[in-house]
């Protein structure tokens, strides 16, 4: 049951809360899959798919999912800089 609640929290955060806040916070990222990439990459310290089988929300450990959720909530509260998290994610992917 706890795992189901964790997955539901993850999906609500990345599919609803963060996309909804994107315009207000003037984030360059708007889509759920982008938020998921950014948060998971930063939770593992690299490209998430090098560490987790797909689909990530089903295969990530509870601790890893909790860390990704923590990062997302911190970004919503202004305690983490989403642009910086995105920059790191893109660097790990060789895109910056």
HELIX and SHEET records of a PDB file:
HELIX    1   1 UNK A    2  UNK A   12  1                                  11    
HELIX    2   2 UNK A   13  UNK A   17  3                                   5    
HELIX    3   3 UNK A   18  UNK A   25  1                                   8    
HELIX    4   4 UNK A   32  UNK A   44  1                                  13    
HELIX    5   5 UNK A   48  UNK A   50  5                                   3    
HELIX    6   6 UNK A   56  UNK A   59  1                                   4    
HELIX    7   7 UNK A   62  UNK A   76  1                                  15    
HELIX    8   8 UNK A   82  UNK A   92  1                                  11    
END                                                                             
